[in-house]
Amino acid sequence: MTKLSYQLYSARNFPPLSAIFEKLGKAGYGEVEGFGGIYAELDEAGLKSLRADLDKNGLVMATGHFSPDFLDGNVEKSLQIAKILGMDSIYAPHLMPDQRPTDAAGWLAFGKRLQEMSKPYKDAGLEFGWHNHDFEFVKLADGSLPIERIFEGAPAITWEADIAWVVRGGADPYAWVENLGDRITAVHVKDIAPAGEATDEGGWADVGHGTIGWAKLLPVVKAKTKAKHFVVEHDNPNDIDRNITRSIASIKTY
């Protein structure tokens, strides 16, 4: 496998970042994935300081999440962030409920917006894609799915597939890996706790300690997709050291 990555959103409640970088480096991760709360407000000096802290711990921020509105309205800033931090791929990660289209035409239009939005980033040599949650797999009135309409409207963007959210959306991850494998350039590797467990952690689990059969699924993902980044995530861990170490230990056995 390529270097294993860690989504820093998982560690947002465990500052400082410098300590997290040290833990990740020691645990054997080689990459991290950033999100807007880390870098959107940093000036050039701040970004370079962040890069130096990553370098010191043998980490590369190869991928980053940027909101669609930020990518639309702050192209030069987004490109600066990606360049200084060394990203090769950026992903639009989410739409708040009040921003989500309500029908197929709306999702198709959103896909077209992403397609247009991607152009300056792709021109700069960056991978540009969409990162899913569960709502993209909830059927619309016409029977289609938002995820289908998004990629119909944006034929040139890729997909960072969050497998656990696919499952929470009621979809079959194997089917989607088969259907859209050629669009998948990154994968979120996270796990879902058994029903009724880990309620204080949003029902999520450390990788290998939940209900998603990663030992079987991960080889399929590697064989059927173009994924080059495998990003460990837990949306709300209550013990960051446990999540960091147990997740990578599990993945090393697959």
N, C-alpha and C positions, 0 to 999 in steps of 0.2 A: 504493500500500500504506500501511496505517497505520504508525505508528512501529515500527521493527524493535527487537526485544528480544533480550537475551542472558541465558542461564541461568547464574547465578553459580556453580553447582556446577562448571562447566567451569574456573573459575579458582581452585578451592579450594586448589590446590597452588602458587599464585603470590601470596602475600600481599605487601603489605597491600591490603585492599579499596579503600582510598582511591586507590591507584595504578591499580587496575583501572578504577574509575569514571572516572578521568581519561582513560585510554586509550579507553574506550568512548565517552565524550562526544566526544573528538576524532575518532574514527573515523566518527561519525555515527549511532550508536544513540540511540534516544530513551527506551527502557525497559530494565528488567532484571527478571529473575525470581529471587526469593529461594528459599531452602530453610532447613530448620530449624536447621542448624548455624550460620547467620548470626545468627538473631534469637531463637531459642527461650529462651535464657538471659538476654537483655537486659532490664534494668528500663526504666521509662519514660524516664529520662534517656538511657540508652543507645540506645533506639529513636529518640528525637528527634535525637540526635547523628548516627545513621545516616541519618535523613531529611535532615538539613542537608547531609551530605556528598553525598547524591544530588542535592539541589537545586542545589548549587554547580556540579555538572557537567551540569546540564540533563537529568537522568535521573529517571524515575518507576518505582518498584517496583510496577508495575501488577498483577502476578500473583505468587503465592507457593505453594510446596509445604509441606505440613504432614502429618506421618504420621497415619494413621487414629487411632492411640491418643492422640496429642496433641490432635487435633480432638475426640475423644470426652471426654477427661479434663480438658481445659484450654480450655473454651469462651470464658470471659471473657478469658483471656490471648491466645488466638488472635484474638479480635475486636479487642483492644487493638493487637496487632501490625499487623493489617490496616488499622485506622483511622489509626494514626500514620504508617505507611509509605505510605498512599495507595492500597492495593490495591483493585481492583474485582472480582478473581476469585481464588479459592483452589482448589487441586487436591490431592487425596490422591494421592500419587505411587507407592506401592510397598508390597508385602508381602514380608517376608523368607521364604525357602523354608519355614522351620518354621511359619510362620503361614498358609500357603496351603492352602485347602481342596483336597480330593483328588477330589471328585465334583461333579456338577451341582447336587445339593441344597445342598452346602456353598457353592458360588459364588453360588447364588441367595440363600442366607441372608446372605452377605456383601454382596450388592447391597442387600438390605433394610436391613442395618445402615447402609450409606452413605446410603440414602434418609432414614432416621431422623436420622442424624448431620447431614445437610445443613440441617435445619429452622432452627436458630437463626441460621445464617449467611445463609440465603436471607431470613429475616425481617429481617436487618440490611441487606439490599439487595445482598448479594454473590453473584456467580456461584459455583456449587459444582460441582466435577466430579471425574472420575477421570482419572489420567494412566497410560497403559499402558507396559508393557515387552513382552517377547516371550512370556512364559509364558501370557498371556491368549489366545494364538492356537494353543495346543497342544490337540488334541482330547482330550476326556474319554471315559470308557468308553462313554457313551451316544451318542457322535458329535457332541455339541454342544461349544461353545467357552466357556471362562470369560468372555470378553468379552460373549458373548450373555447369559449368565446374570446377570452383573453388572448390565447395563442393563435386563434384564427385572425384576430385583428393585428397581431404582432408576429408575423411569420419569421422575423429575423432575430428575435430575442431568444434567450435560453431560459432554463428553469433551474433554480435551486430548490430541489425537492425536499420538503420537510416531511419525512415519512410518517412520523408520529401524528402530525396534523392531518395527513391524508387518512390515516386510520380513524382518528377522532371525527373526521368528516363522513365516516361511514363507507369509505371507499376501500378497494382492494389494492394495496401497494404494488403487488406483483403485476396486476393488470396495467397499472399506470406506468410502471417501469418499462413494461413491454410496449405500451402504446406511444409513449413520449420519451423513450430512452435516448433518442438522438438529440433531444433538446436539453437533457439533464447534464449540467456541467459542474454541479456541486450538490452535496447531499447533507442534510442535517441528520445526525445520528443521535437520536434520543429515545427514551423509553417511556412507556405508560405503566403506571402502577396497577396492580390488580384492583378490581372494583372495590371501593370502600376503604382502600388503603392510601396512605400518604396524602390525606385530605389537607393537611397543613402545608403541603408542597404542590397544591393544585392538581393532585392526582398523577404527577409525573414521577419518574424513577430514574436512578442512575442506569446508564447503559448496561444491559446484561442482567438487570435486577427487576425487570418488568415483564410485560406480556408480549412484546414484539420479538419475534424469533430472529434476532440479528445474526446468529450463527449461520442460519440458512439464507437469510435475506441479503446479507452484505455481499457474499460472493456473486449473487445474481445481479445486484446493482453494479458491481465492478465489471461484470461480463457484458451487461446489456446497455450500459450508458457511457457517456463521455466524461463522467465525473472525474475531476482532478483534485477536488477539495472535499474532504470528509470532516464535517464540523460537529463536534460533540456539543450538545446543548441540554440544559435543564432549565425550564422557565422560572422555577422558584425553589431552588434548593435551600434547605435550612442548615446545611453543613457543606461549605464549599470545598474543604479539604477532602471530605468523603467523596463528593461528586467527581472532583478532578482525578483522584487516584483510582477509584473503583471503575470508573468508565473506561479509562485507558487500559486498565488491567484486563477488563473483559474483552475489549476489542483486539488486544494482542493475541487472544486465544482463538480468534475466528480465522 
